[in-house]
Amino acid sequence: MNKQTTLKKEIIKKVRAFYKAGREKSNFSPGKTIINYAGRVYDEKEMVCLVDSALDFWLTAGKYANKFEKGLANFLGIKYCLLTNSGSSANLLAISALTSPLLKNRRLKPGDEIITTACGFPTTLNPILQNKLVPVFIDVELGTYNIQVKKIENAITKKTKAIFIAHTLGNPANLEKIMKVAKKYNLWLCEDNCDSLGSKYKGKHTGTFGDISTCSFFPAHHITMGEGGAVLTDNPLLKKILMSFRDWGRDCCCETGRNNTCGNRFSQKFGELPYGYDHKYVYSHIGYNLKVTDMQAAIGVAQLKKLPLFIKKRRGNFSFLYKNLRKHEKNIILPIWDKNSEPSWFGFPILVKSSSPLSRDEIVNYLEKNRIATRMLFGGNLTKQPAYQNIKFRVTGGLANTDLVMNRLFWIGIYPGLTKEKLQFIAQKFSELFKLRMRI
């Protein structure tokens, strides 16, 4: 055993000891301790993987990235997984890939339309605009807050080329009906699965129905790398295109640190370049550098092993809140989900009824005053946001429910780091607030 190996073992041993020495005991103080809406849940295994990667000093994607990509693909039951530096970048890659000339007559061109919703996170919408495509907005259902699938077919025109939907807060959209329409009209389907890792529809994971899907590994999500994301597909041509856009737009498919995988590095002709121009420097797309580092992937490898437990805890925490908040259904609308779905919940959405004696602002302020973190459903109605005042878009059937979400909905956390005493405190505060209001 050489000196480096010996030292590495000593360092790893100390990392484990460092984690155990710094473990915080649960000293929950009701009304004083912040109950976060989300957060990282980890132990010494993530720290060991991170340090191991740092000591190897392979700074870009390497062995851990390869291991994670294979692991996530196997978990979901999909062929190809490509890591990216964020879920937002994954969304950009998903839409950009559909503009590739390699797709021939199915290639998306400026002015083509993509059906989506205005209710959600901006980076589901942004790639559509960044590729000079036109979003066609459809309203959402109350309760699920997913796209109203019955309106999709009426929104289709000759310019419609794709559907891009997110599974809101981990709640699967009606993929059976969406897939049916996509196949009927030969539309691309992209799934923003960033908030829904582990969710299932008819026994099959979300993120495996569409042509391309995306994940995010931001600390708030189901598993984390700090920053990071992934784009997934079963289509080998799309995988090639996605890799090209992710890796500077290059035509070469060699992994980082490898050369001449195709055996024709200096014996091909591309465009107007001279014959034999180095294939590593041939660019077939106007791409980016959106790769992940191996240190991020190392954290993900440890997190991926915990994913089944995280999903189980999220579902358990959701069930606890659902049972305890049902008594307030006179004033609030609780989430609903399709009978064919098994959500891997990201959060617990609550829509305040117009008949409620309390407004959303009053409820949110009371919860925040008691250190219970709340969040809006991201951008609400994105067409109302400052950034989108001058964009070109089309709406089919109005956005009444999207406006209700913007004005009356908030959500609270159910992530695995929430203890039973924190969940009980949340339920208690809801009861106290409504009782207090009834006395006034």
C-alpha positions in Angstrom: 0.0 0.0 0.0 1.6 3.3 -1.1 1.7 6.4 1.0 -1.2 8.2 -0.8 -3.5 5.2 -0.3 -2.7 5.2 3.4 -3.2 8.9 3.8 -6.5 8.7 1.8 -7.9 6.1 4.2 -6.9 8.3 7.2 -8.6 11.3 5.6 -11.8 9.4 4.9 -11.8 8.1 8.5 -11.5 11.6 9.8 -14.2 12.8 7.5 -16.6 10.3 9.1 -15.5 11.4 12.5 -15.9 15.0 11.5 -19.5 14.4 10.5 -20.4 12.5 13.7 -18.8 15.2 15.8 -20.8 17.9 14.2 -24.2 16.2 14.2 -26.9 18.4 15.6 -29.3 16.9 18.0 -33.0 17.7 17.3 -33.6 20.6 19.7 -36.9 21.8 18.1 -38.3 24.9 19.8 -41.9 25.4 18.6 -42.3 28.9 17.2 -38.6 29.6 17.3 -36.9 26.9 15.2 -37.5 27.5 11.5 -39.4 24.7 9.8 -38.0 24.9 6.3 -40.1 24.1 3.2 -37.2 22.0 1.8 -33.6 21.2 2.5 -30.6 18.8 2.1 -30.7 15.6 4.0 -27.4 13.8 4.1 -24.9 12.0 6.3 -21.2 11.1 6.3 -21.6 9.1 3.0 -22.1 12.2 0.9 -19.1 13.9 2.6 -16.9 10.8 2.1 -17.8 10.7 -1.6 -17.2 14.4 -2.0 -13.7 14.2 -0.4 -12.8 11.1 -2.3 -13.6 12.9 -5.5 -11.7 16.0 -4.4 -8.6 13.9 -3.6 -8.7 12.3 -7.0 -8.8 15.9 -8.4 -10.6 15.0 -11.6 -12.4 18.3 -11.7 -14.8 17.7 -14.6 -17.2 14.8 -15.2 -15.5 11.5 -14.5 -16.1 8.2 -12.7 -18.7 9.5 -10.3 -20.7 11.2 -13.1 -20.7 7.9 -15.1 -21.8 6.0 -12.1 -24.6 8.4 -11.3 -25.9 8.5 -14.9 -26.1 4.7 -15.0 -27.7 4.6 -11.6 -30.4 7.1 -12.3 -31.1 5.6 -15.7 -31.5 2.2 -14.1 -33.7 3.6 -11.3 -36.1 5.2 -13.8 -35.9 2.4 -16.4 -34.7 4.7 -19.2 -31.7 4.2 -21.6 -29.8 7.4 -21.5 -29.0 9.9 -18.7 -26.8 13.0 -19.2 -25.8 15.1 -16.3 -25.9 18.9 -16.5 -25.0 21.7 -14.2 -28.7 22.4 -13.3 -32.3 21.4 -14.0 -32.8 24.8 -15.7 -29.9 23.9 -18.1 -31.5 20.5 -18.6 -34.7 22.2 -19.7 -32.7 24.5 -22.1 -31.0 21.4 -23.6 -34.4 19.5 -24.0 -35.9 22.3 -26.1 -32.7 23.2 -27.9 -32.2 19.6 -29.0 -35.5 19.7 -30.8 -34.2 22.4 -33.1 -31.3 20.2 -34.4 -31.0 19.8 -38.2 -30.4 16.1 -37.5 -34.2 15.8 -36.8 -34.9 16.8 -40.5 -38.6 17.5 -41.0 -39.4 17.2 -37.3 -37.0 19.9 -36.4 -38.4 22.9 -34.5 -37.9 26.3 -36.2 -38.5 29.9 -35.0 -42.2 30.6 -34.9 -43.2 27.0 -34.2 -45.5 26.5 -31.2 -45.1 24.5 -28.0 -48.1 23.8 -25.7 -47.4 24.4 -22.0 -48.8 26.3 -19.0 -48.2 29.8 -17.6 -48.5 28.3 -14.1 -45.1 27.2 -12.9 -41.4 27.8 -12.8 -39.9 30.2 -15.3 -37.2 27.9 -16.6 -39.9 25.6 -18.1 -41.0 28.6 -20.2 -37.6 30.3 -20.9 -36.1 27.7 -23.2 -39.1 28.0 -25.5 -38.6 31.8 -25.7 -34.8 31.5 -26.0 -35.2 29.3 -29.0 -37.6 31.8 -30.7 -40.5 29.4 -30.3 -44.0 30.5 -29.3 -45.6 29.2 -26.1 -49.3 28.3 -26.2 -50.7 28.5 -22.7 -53.4 26.2 -21.4 -54.9 26.7 -17.9 -54.4 24.2 -15.0 -56.8 22.1 -13.0 -57.6 23.2 -9.5 -56.4 20.6 -7.0 -53.8 19.0 -9.2 -52.5 22.3 -10.7 -51.5 20.4 -13.8 -52.4 21.2 -17.4 -56.0 20.8 -18.4 -55.5 17.9 -20.8 -59.0 18.3 -22.3 -58.0 21.6 -23.9 -54.8 20.4 -25.5 -56.3 19.1 -28.7 -58.2 22.4 -29.4 -55.0 24.3 -29.0 -53.2 22.5 -31.8 -52.5 24.3 -35.1 -50.3 23.6 -38.1 -47.5 25.4 -36.2 -47.8 23.2 -33.1 -44.8 20.9 -32.8 -44.4 19.9 -29.1 -45.9 19.7 -25.6 -43.7 20.7 -22.6 -45.3 20.0 -19.2 -44.2 19.9 -15.6 -45.6 17.5 -13.0 -46.6 20.1 -10.5 -45.0 19.7 -7.0 -44.5 16.0 -7.7 -48.1 15.3 -8.8 -48.1 13.5 -12.2 -50.2 15.0 -15.0 -52.6 12.8 -16.9 -49.9 11.2 -19.1 -52.3 8.7 -20.7 -54.3 11.4 -22.4 -51.3 13.6 -23.1 -49.5 10.8 -24.8 -52.6 10.0 -26.9 -52.7 13.5 -28.2 -49.0 13.7 -28.8 -49.0 10.5 -30.9 -52.1 11.5 -32.8 -50.6 14.7 -34.0 -46.9 13.6 -34.1 -45.9 16.1 -31.4 -42.7 15.9 -29.3 -43.4 15.5 -25.6 -41.0 16.9 -23.0 -41.5 16.3 -19.3 -40.1 18.7 -16.7 -39.6 16.1 -14.0 -37.6 18.4 -11.8 -40.1 18.4 -8.9 -41.3 14.8 -9.4 -38.4 12.4 -9.2 -39.8 9.0 -8.1 -43.4 9.8 -9.1 -45.2 7.1 -11.0 -48.2 7.0 -13.4 -49.8 3.6 -14.0 -46.8 2.0 -12.4 -44.2 3.7 -14.6 -41.9 6.6 -13.5 -42.7 10.1 -14.7 -39.8 11.3 -16.8 -40.0 8.1 -19.0 -43.1 8.8 -21.0 -41.9 11.7 -23.1 -39.2 12.0 -25.8 -37.0 13.9 -23.4 -37.3 14.6 -19.6 -35.4 16.6 -17.1 -34.4 16.5 -13.4 -33.0 19.0 -11.0 -30.6 18.3 -8.1 -30.8 21.7 -6.4 -30.8 21.3 -2.5 -34.6 21.7 -2.4 -35.3 18.8 -4.6 -35.7 15.1 -4.0 -31.9 14.4 -4.1 -29.2 17.0 -4.3 -25.7 17.7 -5.7 -25.8 21.3 -4.5 -26.3 22.4 -8.1 -27.0 19.9 -10.9 -29.5 18.4 -13.2 -30.0 15.7 -15.8 -31.6 15.2 -19.2 -33.0 11.8 -20.1 -34.2 10.0 -23.2 -34.7 6.6 -24.8 -33.9 7.9 -28.2 -30.2 7.4 -29.4 -30.4 10.2 -31.9 -31.8 12.6 -29.2 -29.1 11.5 -26.8 -26.4 12.3 -29.4 -28.0 15.8 -30.0 -28.4 16.5 -26.3 -24.7 15.6 -25.7 -23.6 17.9 -28.5 -25.6 20.9 -27.2 -24.4 20.2 -23.6 -20.7 19.9 -24.7 -20.1 23.1 -26.6 -22.1 22.0 -29.6 -19.3 19.7 -30.8 -19.9 16.8 -33.2 -17.5 14.5 -31.4 -19.0 12.0 -28.9 -15.8 11.2 -27.0 -16.1 11.3 -23.2 -13.9 13.9 -21.4 -10.3 12.7 -21.3 -10.7 10.3 -24.2 -9.7 10.6 -27.9 -10.6 9.0 -31.2 -13.5 6.8 -29.9 -14.9 6.7 -33.5 -11.5 5.8 -35.0 -11.9 8.6 -37.6 -10.6 11.6 -35.7 -8.5 12.9 -38.6 -10.2 11.2 -41.6 -13.5 13.0 -42.1 -15.0 15.9 -44.0 -17.3 18.4 -42.3 -18.9 21.5 -43.8 -16.3 23.8 -45.4 -13.5 22.6 -43.1 -10.5 21.0 -44.7 -10.5 17.2 -45.0 -9.2 15.5 -41.8 -9.8 18.5 -39.5 -9.6 17.3 -35.9 -13.1 15.9 -35.1 -12.7 17.0 -31.5 -13.0 20.6 -32.8 -15.9 20.2 -35.2 -19.2 21.8 -34.1 -22.5 20.7 -35.5 -24.7 22.7 -33.1 -24.6 26.1 -31.5 -24.2 24.7 -28.0 -23.0 25.5 -24.5 -20.8 24.0 -21.8 -23.4 22.7 -19.3 -21.6 19.8 -17.8 -21.4 18.8 -14.2 -18.3 18.4 -12.1 -17.3 15.0 -10.7 -17.5 16.4 -7.2 -21.1 17.3 -7.6 -21.8 13.8 -9.1 -20.0 12.2 -6.1 -22.6 13.7 -3.8 -25.3 12.5 -6.1 -24.1 8.9 -6.0 -24.5 8.8 -2.3 -27.9 10.6 -2.5 -29.2 8.2 -5.1 -29.0 5.3 -2.7 -31.2 7.2 -0.3 -33.8 8.1 -2.9 -36.3 5.3 -2.2 -36.3 6.2 1.5 -36.7 9.9 0.7 -39.7 9.1 -1.5 -41.3 7.0 1.3 -40.8 9.8 3.8 -42.2 12.5 1.5 -45.3 10.4 1.0 -45.6 9.8 4.7 -45.2 13.4 5.6 -47.8 14.4 2.9 -50.3 11.8 4.3 -49.9 13.2 7.8 -50.6 16.8 6.7 -53.5 15.7 4.5 -55.2 13.8 7.3 -54.7 16.7 9.8 -55.8 19.5 7.4 -58.9 17.9 6.1 -60.9 19.4 9.0 -60.3 22.8 7.4 -61.7 21.9 4.0 -64.5 24.4 4.5 -61.9 27.1 4.0 -59.1 25.5 1.9 -58.8 23.2 -1.1 -56.5 20.3 -0.4 -54.5 18.7 -3.3 -56.0 16.0 -5.4 -54.3 13.5 -7.7 -55.2 11.1 -10.5 -56.3 7.6 -9.5 -53.5 6.2 -11.7 -50.7 8.2 -10.1 -48.3 7.7 -7.2 -46.9 11.1 -6.5 -43.5 11.6 -5.0 -44.5 14.9 -3.5 -42.3 17.9 -3.6 -44.6 20.1 -1.6 -48.1 20.4 -0.1 -50.3 22.9 -2.1 -53.1 24.7 -0.3 -55.7 26.9 -2.2 -57.6 29.3 0.0 -61.3 29.5 -0.8 -62.9 32.8 -1.6 -65.4 32.0 1.2 -62.6 31.6 3.8 -62.6 34.2 6.6 -58.9 34.3 6.2 -57.0 35.4 3.1 -53.9 33.7 1.8 -51.8 36.6 3.0 -53.2 36.3 6.5 -52.5 32.6 6.7 -49.0 32.9 5.2 -48.1 35.7 7.5 -49.3 33.7 10.5 -47.3 30.7 9.5 -44.2 32.7 8.8 -44.6 34.5 12.1 -44.5 31.0 13.7 -41.3 30.1 11.7 -43.2 27.8 9.3 -41.7 28.5 5.8 -44.2 28.9 2.9 -43.8 29.3 -0.8 -45.9 30.5 -3.7 -46.4 28.2 -6.6 -43.3 29.6 -8.2 -44.2 32.4 -10.7 -47.9 32.2 -10.4 -49.2 33.4 -13.7 -46.0 33.9 -15.6 -47.7 36.2 -18.2 -48.1 38.7 -15.3 -44.4 38.7 -14.4 -42.2 41.7 -15.4 -39.9 39.6 -17.6 -42.7 38.4 -19.9 -44.6 41.6 -20.6 -43.5 41.8 -24.2 -43.2 38.1 -25.2 -45.2 36.6 -28.1 -47.6 33.9 -26.8 -51.1 32.5 -27.4 -53.7 31.4 -24.8 -56.4 28.8 -25.4 -59.4 28.9 -23.1 -58.3 31.6 -20.7 -56.2 31.4 -17.5 -58.8 31.8 -14.8 -57.4 29.0 -12.6 -53.9 30.1 -13.1 -54.9 33.5 -11.8 -56.5 31.8 -8.8 -53.2 30.0 -8.1 -51.4 33.3 -8.3 -53.8 35.0 -5.9 -54.8 32.3 -3.4 -52.4 29.4 -3.4 -49.3 28.7 -1.3 -47.5 25.5 -0.4 -45.6 24.1 2.6 -42.9 21.5 2.8 -43.0 17.8 3.3 -39.3 17.0 2.7 -37.6 14.1 4.5 -35.9 16.4 7.1 -39.3 17.2 8.8 -39.7 15.4 12.1 -43.1 14.3 13.5 -43.0 17.1 16.1 -42.5 19.7 13.3 -45.4 18.3 11.3 -47.6 18.2 14.4 -46.7 21.9 15.1 -47.7 22.8 11.5 -51.1 21.1 12.0 -51.5 22.7 15.4 -50.9 26.2 14.0 -53.5 25.7 11.2 -56.1 24.7 13.8 -55.2 27.6 16.2 -55.4 30.1 13.4 -58.9 29.1 12.2 -60.2 28.8 15.7 -58.8 32.2 16.5 -60.5 33.7 13.5 -63.9 32.1 14.3 -63.8 33.8 17.7 -63.3 37.3 16.2 
